[in-house]
Amino acid sequence: MADLFPRVRTFALGYRMAEVDEYFNHARAAYEQPGLSDELAAIDVRRASFDLKRGGYSTAAVDSALDRLEVAFAVRVRERFIKEHGHDAWMAELARRAQVLYPRLRRPAGERFAAPGTLHTGYDRAEVDAALDRLTAFFDQGRPLTAEDVRSLTFKRRRAWGAYEERVVDAYLARTVDILLGAA
């Protein structure tokens, strides 16, 4: 069987090929025959992760394919919903889901998420707050913001007293991407 993605050099780290192949075969079946296999949602694709191995698949190539797959599943869900309930109902559903995000945006900078444990590191508070300010500007002022803008965010690591807990921030941003994909 031919490799699905380009491989990294022999001693470089890439994603474990068997895991990636299995995941993409499952995703293909779920997309091509919905209802016959386990359904996947865009957020499930975003949560996909693979172990690293020397000589594995290029992480950039696999991550790029995951982004495209996520969009494909999001578009299918949006089209199916609109066909059944109409465009206005879809926009109302997106607004309802976005309301869940809003309370955190209203918290003061530096207090939007919990800090990691004392001996741990997390995402730089100021950088995360700046990203959330962009999200607030999107909701309140209609400033441009895409799912790709949010997906491509990276934050410096800080010690606990200047950081937010990574898992909570990641989950919040994943929900944000889901909403932005639905609005696209």
C-alpha positions as CSV (number, residue, x, y, z in Angstrom):
1,M,0.0,0.0,0.0
2,A,1.3,3.4,-0.9
3,D,1.9,6.0,1.9
4,L,-0.9,8.4,2.3
5,F,1.4,11.3,3.2
6,P,5.0,12.2,2.7
7,R,7.4,10.8,5.2
8,V,10.1,12.6,7.2
9,R,13.7,11.7,7.1
10,T,14.7,8.4,8.8
11,F,15.8,10.0,12.1
12,A,13.3,12.8,12.2
13,L,10.1,12.5,14.2
14,G,6.8,12.2,12.3
15,Y,3.3,10.8,13.1
16,R,3.1,7.0,13.5
17,M,2.0,5.9,10.0
18,A,-0.3,3.0,11.1
19,E,-2.3,5.3,13.4
20,V,-2.7,7.9,10.7
21,D,-3.6,5.4,8.0
22,E,-6.2,3.8,10.3
23,Y,-7.7,7.2,11.3
24,F,-8.0,8.4,7.7
25,N,-9.5,5.1,6.5
26,H,-12.1,5.4,9.3
27,A,-12.8,9.1,8.4
28,R,-13.1,8.3,4.7
29,A,-15.7,5.6,5.5
30,A,-17.6,7.9,7.9
31,Y,-17.7,10.6,5.2
32,E,-18.5,8.5,2.2
33,Q,-21.2,6.4,4.0
34,P,-22.7,8.4,6.8
35,G,-24.8,6.3,9.0
36,L,-23.1,3.0,8.1
37,S,-20.1,3.7,10.3
38,D,-19.5,5.8,13.4
39,E,-20.3,9.4,12.7
40,L,-17.5,11.9,13.0
41,A,-18.0,15.6,13.7
42,A,-15.6,18.4,12.8
43,I,-14.6,18.7,16.5
44,D,-13.7,15.0,16.5
45,V,-11.3,15.6,13.7
46,R,-9.8,18.5,15.5
47,R,-9.2,16.3,18.5
48,A,-7.3,13.6,16.5
49,S,-3.8,12.9,17.8
50,F,-1.1,10.5,16.8
51,D,2.0,9.2,18.5
52,L,5.4,10.3,17.1
53,K,7.9,7.9,15.6
54,R,11.2,8.3,13.7
55,G,10.6,8.2,10.0
56,G,6.8,8.7,10.3
57,Y,4.5,10.9,8.3
58,S,5.2,14.6,8.0
59,T,3.3,16.3,10.8
60,A,2.7,19.4,8.6
61,A,1.1,17.3,5.8
62,V,-1.1,15.3,8.1
63,D,-2.2,18.4,10.1
64,S,-3.1,20.1,6.8
65,A,-5.1,17.2,5.7
66,L,-6.9,17.1,9.1
67,D,-7.8,20.8,8.7
68,R,-9.3,20.1,5.3
69,L,-11.2,17.1,6.7
70,E,-12.5,19.2,9.5
71,V,-13.9,21.7,7.1
72,A,-15.5,19.0,5.0
73,F,-17.3,17.5,8.0
74,A,-18.4,21.0,9.2
75,V,-19.8,21.9,5.7
76,R,-21.7,18.6,5.5
77,V,-23.3,19.2,9.0
78,R,-24.2,22.8,8.0
79,E,-25.7,21.8,4.7
80,R,-27.7,18.9,6.3
81,F,-29.0,21.2,9.0
82,I,-30.0,24.0,6.5
83,K,-31.7,21.5,4.3
84,E,-33.8,20.2,7.2
85,H,-34.4,23.4,9.1
86,G,-33.5,26.4,6.9
87,H,-30.7,29.0,6.9
88,D,-32.3,31.2,9.6
89,A,-32.5,28.2,12.0
90,W,-28.8,27.5,11.3
91,M,-27.8,31.0,12.2
92,A,-29.9,30.9,15.3
93,E,-28.2,27.6,16.3
94,L,-24.7,29.2,15.8
95,A,-25.8,32.2,17.8
96,R,-26.9,29.9,20.6
97,R,-23.6,28.0,20.6
98,A,-21.6,31.3,20.5
99,Q,-23.4,32.4,23.6
100,V,-21.6,29.7,25.6
101,L,-18.3,31.4,24.6
102,Y,-19.3,34.9,25.5
103,P,-19.2,35.0,29.3
104,R,-15.5,34.2,29.3
105,L,-14.9,37.1,26.9
106,R,-16.4,39.5,29.5
107,R,-14.1,38.5,32.3
108,P,-11.2,40.9,33.0
109,A,-7.9,40.2,31.2
110,G,-5.8,37.9,33.3
111,E,-8.8,36.2,34.8
112,R,-10.4,34.5,31.8
113,F,-9.1,31.0,32.5
114,A,-7.7,29.1,35.5
115,A,-3.9,29.1,36.1
116,P,-2.0,25.8,35.8
117,G,-0.8,24.0,38.9
118,T,2.0,25.7,40.8
119,L,4.8,23.5,39.4
120,H,3.4,23.6,35.8
121,T,3.6,25.8,32.8
122,G,0.8,27.1,30.6
123,Y,0.0,29.5,27.9
124,D,1.1,33.1,28.3
125,R,-1.9,35.0,29.7
126,A,-1.3,38.2,27.8
127,E,-1.1,36.4,24.5
128,V,-4.3,34.4,25.2
129,D,-6.1,37.6,26.3
130,A,-5.0,39.3,23.1
131,A,-6.5,36.4,21.1
132,L,-9.7,36.6,23.0
133,D,-9.8,40.4,22.4
134,R,-9.8,39.6,18.7
135,L,-12.7,37.1,19.2
136,T,-14.6,39.8,21.1
137,A,-14.0,42.3,18.2
138,F,-15.3,39.6,15.8
139,F,-18.5,39.2,17.8
140,D,-19.1,42.8,18.8
141,Q,-17.7,44.8,15.8
142,G,-17.7,42.3,13.0
143,R,-14.0,42.4,12.6
144,P,-12.6,39.6,10.3
145,L,-11.6,36.3,12.0
146,T,-11.5,32.9,10.4
147,A,-11.2,29.4,11.7
148,E,-7.7,29.3,10.3
149,D,-6.8,32.4,12.2
150,V,-7.7,30.6,15.5
151,R,-6.3,27.3,14.4
152,S,-2.9,28.9,13.8
153,L,-2.6,30.6,17.1
154,T,0.4,29.7,19.2
155,F,1.3,31.0,22.6
156,K,4.5,31.2,24.6
157,R,4.8,29.0,27.6
158,R,4.9,30.7,31.0
159,R,5.2,29.5,34.6
160,A,1.9,29.2,36.5
161,W,1.7,32.8,37.8
162,G,1.7,34.3,34.3
163,A,-0.2,31.5,32.5
164,Y,-3.5,29.9,31.8
165,E,-4.2,26.2,31.9
166,E,-3.5,24.9,28.4
167,R,-6.2,22.2,28.2
168,V,-9.0,24.7,29.1
169,V,-7.8,27.2,26.5
170,D,-7.4,24.6,23.9
171,A,-11.0,23.3,24.5
172,Y,-12.3,26.9,24.3
173,L,-10.5,27.6,21.1
174,A,-11.8,24.3,19.6
175,R,-15.3,25.4,20.3
176,T,-14.5,28.8,18.7
177,V,-13.2,27.1,15.6
178,D,-16.4,25.0,15.4
179,I,-18.5,28.1,15.4
180,L,-16.4,29.9,12.9
181,L,-16.5,26.9,10.5
182,G,-20.3,26.9,10.8
183,A,-20.4,30.6,9.9
184,A,-18.1,30.3,6.9
